[in-house]
């Protein structure tokens, strides 16, 4: 059982990291496309907003996987110090997730208002 939990922890952690890396790569591609478009004189404001939304989405999803991995790891060895560290990590990541989510929701609402005549 313990070995299965360790595999689950590592798989969840790796999945979280891969999601973040994939999001950053998608963000870099979108960024380069928008910069090329900007150099050609195109209007890239919408593309830049979409870039922030896509990157924020993948960062949030990756953070959720990393939080899950930390919880699984702490379940395997629940010392007081580990619980305190986990609580701190979860609190920090939750604040980051909330901030990103709020910003994405605000950005999405602004985009919808700008699109509506």
C-alpha positions in Angstrom: 0.0 0.0 0.0 2.8 2.4 0.9 4.6 1.8 -2.4 1.4 2.4 -4.3 0.9 5.7 -2.5 4.5 6.7 -3.3 3.9 5.9 -7.0 0.7 7.9 -6.9 2.5 10.8 -5.2 5.3 10.8 -7.9 2.8 10.4 -10.7 0.7 13.3 -9.5 3.7 15.5 -8.9 5.1 14.8 -12.4 1.7 15.4 -13.9 1.5 18.8 -12.3 5.0 19.7 -13.5 4.2 18.5 -17.0 1.0 20.5 -17.1 2.9 23.7 -16.1 5.6 23.0 -18.6 3.0 22.4 -21.4 1.2 25.6 -20.4 4.5 27.6 -20.6 5.3 26.1 -24.0 1.8 27.0 -25.3 2.3 30.5 -23.8 5.7 30.9 -25.5 4.2 29.9 -28.9 1.2 32.3 -28.5 3.6 35.0 -27.4 5.8 34.6 -30.4 2.8 34.5 -32.7 1.4 37.7 -31.2 4.8 39.5 -31.4 5.2 38.6 -35.0 1.7 39.8 -35.7 2.5 43.1 -33.8 5.6 43.6 -35.8 3.5 43.3 -39.0 1.2 46.0 -37.6 -1.7 43.8 -36.4 -3.9 44.4 -33.4 -2.7 41.9 -30.8 -4.5 43.1 -27.7 -7.0 40.2 -27.9 -4.3 37.7 -28.5 -2.3 38.9 -25.5 -5.4 38.6 -23.3 -6.0 35.1 -24.6 -2.3 34.3 -23.9 -2.7 35.4 -20.2 -5.9 33.3 -19.9 -4.3 30.1 -21.4 -1.1 30.5 -19.3 -3.1 31.2 -16.2 -5.3 28.2 -16.8 -2.4 25.8 -17.1 -0.6 27.3 -14.1 -3.8 26.8 -11.9 -4.3 23.3 -13.1 -0.6 22.4 -12.5 -0.8 24.0 -9.0 -3.8 21.9 -8.2 -1.9 18.7 -9.1 1.1 19.8 -7.0 -1.2 20.4 -4.0 -2.7 16.9 -4.4 0.8 15.4 -4.6 1.8 17.2 -1.4 -1.3 15.9 0.4 -0.6 12.4 -0.8 3.0 12.7 0.4 1.9 13.9 3.9 -0.6 11.1 4.2 2.3 8.6 3.9 4.3 10.3 6.8 2.1 12.5 8.9 4.5 14.0 11.4 3.7 17.4 13.0 6.4 19.1 11.1 5.2 17.6 7.8 1.6 18.8 8.6 2.8 22.3 9.3 4.9 22.4 6.1 1.9 21.0 4.1 -0.4 23.5 5.6 2.0 26.3 4.7 2.4 25.1 1.1 -1.3 24.6 0.6 -2.0 28.1 2.0 0.6 29.7 -0.3 -0.6 27.8 -3.3 -4.2 28.5 -2.5 -3.5 32.2 -2.3 -1.7 32.0 -5.7 -4.5 30.0 -7.2 -7.2 32.4 -5.9 -5.2 35.4 -7.2 -4.7 33.9 -10.6 -8.4 32.7 -10.8 -9.6 36.2 -9.8 -7.4 37.9 -12.4 -8.5 35.4 -15.1 -12.2 36.0 -14.2 -11.7 39.7 -14.2 -9.9 39.5 -17.5 -12.6 37.3 -19.0 -15.3 39.7 -17.9 -13.4 42.7 -19.4 -13.0 40.8 -22.6 -16.8 40.0 -22.8 -17.7 43.6 -22.0 -15.3 44.9 -24.7 -16.8 42.4 -27.3 -20.4 43.5 -26.6 -21.3 46.7 -28.4 
